[in-house]
Amino acid sequence: QTPTAGLPGTGTLRVLAPPTLTKAFAKASVVAGEPVDLILTIRNPNPVIIDLYGGFDGLGDAFPQTPGSMQVAPGATFAAVCGTGAKDISNTSTVAGGMTGVLLQYGTVPANGSCVYRIKIIADAAGTYTNTTGIWKTTAGFTESASANLIVTAEAPQLGVSKTIAAQTVNADGSMNVTYSLRVKNTGNIKLS
């Protein structure tokens, strides 16, 4: 506002609400070594666009290393959404399989909108993994951290076999011809070939 000599000045101060951050896994439970999407969503409750900071002011997510190792799945990539990029947790290289964390940085969140980020991860041992992010600095303040659990079960290969008599004939000499039907079914939790 341009002040006028001799008149009091007025102005408007808009206070922005901080964005919210949520985290989830695409499936609540997976088998050890099975890739699953890690989903991070940042929501902007404000009527204006907000900017996301980068570097170590970005969103760090160091994956849990107990009861086993959670890491970026082999061959996984990060698709830029809302102008956001991703690096490894130490901010030195682009995201690649085997990394034990990610650092999301930069970008903008639309007014009254959200941005959803996905990256495939794997965990190599059975157990419950609690994954908690850091916070993300924005032009509307800091997000809270977000947390989600992933239950990982051990591989349990198992086959079920059933046998039935499909046909039975008696020959003239008193002998019998019997045809059996065998059914093999995968009753385990992993694909068998």
C-alpha positions in Angstrom: 0.0 0.0 0.0 1.2 3.5 -0.8 1.0 5.8 2.2 -0.5 9.3 1.9 1.0 12.1 3.8 -0.9 13.0 6.9 -3.2 10.0 6.8 -2.8 6.8 8.8 -1.6 3.8 6.8 -3.4 0.4 6.7 -2.4 -3.0 5.5 -3.5 -6.6 5.4 -1.5 -9.4 6.8 -2.3 -12.9 5.6 -1.2 -15.7 7.9 -0.8 -19.0 6.1 -1.6 -22.3 7.7 1.2 -24.9 7.5 0.6 -27.7 5.0 -0.2 -31.3 6.2 1.8 -34.4 5.4 0.5 -37.9 5.3 2.2 -41.2 4.6 0.9 -44.7 3.6 1.9 -47.9 1.9 -0.2 -49.1 -1.1 -0.7 -52.4 0.8 -0.7 -52.9 4.5 1.1 -56.2 4.3 3.6 -57.7 1.8 5.9 -60.7 1.5 9.6 -60.1 2.2 11.2 -58.8 -1.1 7.8 -57.8 -2.6 7.9 -54.2 -4.0 5.2 -51.9 -2.6 4.5 -48.2 -3.2 5.4 -45.7 -0.4 3.0 -42.8 -0.8 3.6 -39.3 0.6 0.9 -36.6 0.3 1.4 -32.9 1.1 -1.8 -30.8 1.3 -2.0 -27.0 1.1 -5.0 -25.6 3.0 -4.3 -22.1 1.8 -5.9 -20.0 -1.0 -2.4 -19.3 -2.5 0.4 -21.5 -3.9 3.1 -22.5 -1.5 6.8 -23.3 -2.3 8.7 -26.3 -1.0 12.3 -25.9 0.1 15.2 -28.1 -1.0 18.5 -29.3 0.3 18.3 -30.4 3.9 15.2 -28.2 4.3 13.5 -30.7 2.0 11.6 -33.8 3.2 14.0 -36.4 4.5 12.7 -40.0 4.9 15.3 -42.4 6.3 13.9 -45.9 6.0 13.9 -48.2 9.0 16.8 -50.7 9.2 15.1 -53.0 11.7 13.8 -55.8 11.8 15.5 -55.9 8.4 16.4 -53.4 5.7 13.8 -51.2 4.0 15.2 -49.7 0.8 14.3 -48.3 -2.6 13.3 -51.3 -4.8 15.7 -52.3 -7.6 14.9 -50.4 -10.8 12.6 -47.9 -9.0 12.6 -44.3 -10.2 11.0 -41.2 -8.8 8.6 -39.3 -11.0 8.7 -35.6 -10.5 5.3 -34.3 -9.3 4.6 -30.6 -8.7 8.1 -29.8 -9.7 9.6 -31.8 -6.9 12.8 -33.8 -7.3 14.3 -36.5 -5.2 17.8 -37.5 -4.1 19.3 -40.1 -1.7 19.0 -39.2 2.0 22.4 -37.6 2.1 21.5 -35.3 -0.9 24.4 -36.5 -3.1 22.8 -38.6 -5.9 19.6 -39.3 -7.6 17.3 -42.0 -6.3 18.2 -45.6 -7.2 17.6 -49.1 -6.0 19.2 -50.1 -2.8 19.1 -46.6 -1.2 18.0 -46.6 2.4 16.1 -43.2 2.3 15.1 -40.3 0.1 15.2 -36.6 0.3 12.3 -34.8 -1.6 13.0 -31.2 -2.5 11.7 -28.1 -4.1 8.4 -27.7 -6.1 5.1 -25.9 -5.5 1.8 -27.1 -4.0 -1.3 -25.5 -5.7 -3.7 -23.4 -3.7 -6.1 -25.6 -1.8 -4.5 -28.6 -3.5 -2.1 -31.4 -2.9 0.8 -33.3 -4.4 1.2 -37.1 -4.2 4.6 -38.7 -4.4 5.2 -42.5 -4.9 8.3 -44.6 -4.8 8.6 -48.4 -4.8 10.4 -49.9 -1.8 11.1 -53.4 -0.5 11.9 -54.9 2.9 14.0 -58.0 3.2 12.9 -59.6 6.5 9.7 -60.4 8.2 8.4 -58.0 10.9 6.7 -54.6 11.3 8.5 -51.6 9.9 7.6 -48.2 11.3 8.6 -45.5 8.8 8.6 -41.9 10.0 9.6 -38.9 7.9 11.3 -35.7 8.9 9.6 -32.3 8.4 9.4 -30.2 5.2 10.1 -26.5 5.2 7.7 -24.5 3.1 6.7 -20.8 2.5 3.7 -21.5 4.8 5.8 -23.0 7.6 6.9 -26.5 8.4 4.9 -29.7 8.0 4.6 -32.2 10.8 6.4 -35.5 10.3 4.3 -38.4 9.0 4.4 -42.1 9.9 3.1 -45.4 8.6 3.6 -49.1 9.3 4.3 -51.9 6.9 3.9 -55.5 7.9 6.2 -57.9 6.1 5.7 -61.6 6.2 8.2 -64.3 5.5 8.0 -66.2 2.2 6.0 -69.4 2.7 6.0 -71.5 -0.4 3.5 -74.3 -0.2 1.9 -76.7 -2.7 -1.3 -78.6 -2.2 -1.8 -81.8 -4.2 -5.1 -83.7 -4.5 -5.8 -86.9 -6.4 -9.1 -88.2 -7.7 -10.1 -91.2 -9.8 -11.3 -89.7 -13.1 -12.2 -93.0 -14.9 -12.3 -96.7 -14.1 -12.9 -99.6 -16.6 -12.8 -103.4 -16.1 -11.1 -105.4 -18.8 -12.4 -108.8 -20.1 -9.5 -110.6 -18.3 -10.6 -109.0 -14.9 -7.8 -106.3 -14.8 -8.7 -102.7 -14.3 -7.7 -99.5 -16.1 -7.8 -96.5 -13.7 -7.2 -92.9 -14.7 -6.3 -90.5 -11.9 -6.6 -86.8 -11.9 -4.0 -84.8 -10.0 -4.4 -81.2 -9.1 -1.5 -79.1 -7.9 -2.4 -75.8 -6.2 -0.2 -73.0 -4.9 -1.4 -72.4 -1.4 1.6 -70.4 -0.3 2.2 -66.6 -0.4 4.7 -66.4 -3.2 4.6 -67.1 -6.9 6.1 -70.5 -7.9 7.2 -71.5 -11.3 
